[in-house]
Amino acid sequence: MSRPVTPLPGMRAAAPDLVGALEPVYIAETETEREAVFSFRYSVYGAELGRKLGNADHGRQRIHDEEDDQPYTTLLFTDDGAGQLTGTTRIRQWEPGEIPAKDWETFSMERFEGLREMPTAEVGRLMIEPGHRGQLGLVSMSCTVYQLCGGELPADAAFINCAAGLVRHYRLLGFRTYAGRLVPTPDGIEVPLVLIPSDRA
């Protein structure tokens, strides 16, 4: 039996009509929530995985970049109900004609006819706490991304890049490979994928 997602006190649920069995997903709106996201990123990318992702502040143990502060950026997270984050991801959504040149080049967006005239998004910084992997957190966030891109943050196409070994996992979430250039990152060459979130005209 489904139930609406119920936010914790002081938080706004990102997708109130998700299936009740899924974990609540929240939008990080306060400075405290945002800082918790940046610290969580470091715990996974920096401390656990030892990735070379740029803008890691090893002194403060946080990962933050200027894109996190842009008006087109939304930070999402899940938690354990006691305030400890269990997962996070980031959506950058651009209105038609507003895709930054760097992202247009990175994702070979010229491959998609008419894309400049469509709302478009990039999904990134997706990570789950080790003890919650293989559970519903990833599915919950994926459903929220679909729902936001089909509504509040409309996007006709959403892009992501990942290590080659993770492509099969993202394909299970609906992302697809395409004839785009490989994406160089501080952690090596990655594969671009695209998601068509809905049947928006």
PyMOL commands that set and color helices and strands:
alter all, ss='L'
color gray80, all
select helices_A, chain A and resi 31-48+66-69+101-106+109-111+115-117+130-132+137-149+164-172
alter helices_A, ss='H'
color red, helices_A
select strands_A, chain A and resi 26-27+56-57+62-63+73-79+85-94+120-128+157-162+176-177+183-185+188-195
alter strands_A, ss='S'
color yellow, strands_A
deselect
rebuild
show_as cartoon
